[in-house]
Amino acid sequence: MGRLLRALIRLAPFAVSAARLADRWLRDRAAGALPDPIRTFVVVEAPIERVWAILSDIERQPEWMHDLKSVRLTTPQPVGVGTRGVGRVQVFGISVEDPVEITAFEAPTHFAIRHEGLVTGGGAIRLEPAADGTTTIVTWDETLIPPVLPRLGRRVLAAVFEPIFQRDLERLARIVEAG
C-alpha cells in the first residue's frame, strides 16, 4: 500500500497539469460559448396545473429531488422572482449548501433558479401541456459550473448529475400521478 500511495503522489502533479490543459483546451474550443446544459425530460400523466402545484411547492422539492435533502427559504412569502433560499445538497456522501435565487416563476409553465454557492450556474424547468391536455411534458435544463477547472468539471458534473436529474423527474411524475 505504501508503494502505491507514493506512486500516486508522484503522479499527482502530472494529473493536475493534464486536467488544466484539458480545461484550457475545452475553453479554447468553446470560443466563449456557454456550455450545453444538462437536459432531461419526462411526460407526466396529469394536467399541467397539477404538475405545477407539486413542482412549484419549494418546501416539497426534497420529496422528488433525491440529492436535495432540505430547503429553507430566506426571504418572505409569497414565492416568486427574487425569492431566495438555501438547499442542502448531498451527493456521494458529500453535503454542501446551495444558495439559490428564483429567476423565473411563471405559473404554470416556467420555473428557474440561479445557483450562487460553490457551484454556480442555473436551472430552468418548463412545463408544456400535451395536445390532449391530460399529460404534461416537463423539461429540465441545468448548468452546473464548479469553481475549479470549470469546463472540465462541468463535463464531469454533467456525467454525474444527468442520471440523477432524470430519476428526479421520474420521481416527480410518480408523485403527481399518484394524486
Salt bridges, closest charged atoms under 4 A:
ASP23 OD2 - ARG151 NH1 3.40
ASP28 OD1 - ARG27 NH2 3.02
GLU63 OE1 - ARG60 NH2 2.93
ASP98 OD2 - HIS115 ND1 2.78
GLU101 OE1 - ARG84 NH1 2.70
GLU101 OE1 - ARG114 NH2 2.67
GLU106 OE1 - HIS110 ND1 3.59
GLU116 OE1 - ARG84 NH2 2.41
GLU116 OE2 - ARG114 NE 3.14
ASP141 OD1 - ARG39 NE 2.68
GLU142 OE2 - HIS115 NE2 2.34
ASP168 OD1 - ARG171 NH1 3.02
